[in-house]
């Protein structure tokens, strides 16, 4: 039964954005609610824990749903199941690869507000076509979309 469920869910994810059991779009970005979240191999406590996230507010992508369980993917492509109570609808972003400059306005030549190390997590406030506005530890500014993980290309947030 778990193998058949996995095949059915994989097929639905491959098809693109769809309605889900919760009536929320799939895929969608959310964040981890707790500083300790178990990632399981299947949708239930009977499935083994494959990984434990220890980073509150880490952005993850919900790619499937089954009952109260959500199949998620992280910025590295790791996939597994978590209980819906461990997820928060608050949008966050994870700075990628190298140090990035948080800018005062959405312009490459705008003054710097802060320098952000790879792995830093900030709250996603708004997105325009090429830039998104973030708040990171009291600093608010703009990053180009390719400089972080946590928003879809072309996605508009207000």
ABEGO torsion letter per residue (X at the ends): XAAAAAAAAAAAAAAEBBBBAAGBBOBBBBBBABABBBBBABBEAABBBABBBABBGBBBBBABBBEABBBBBBAAGBBBBBBAAABBABBBBBBBGBBBBBBABBBAABBBABBBBBGBBBBBABBBAABBBBBBGGBBBBBBAAABBGBBBGBBBX
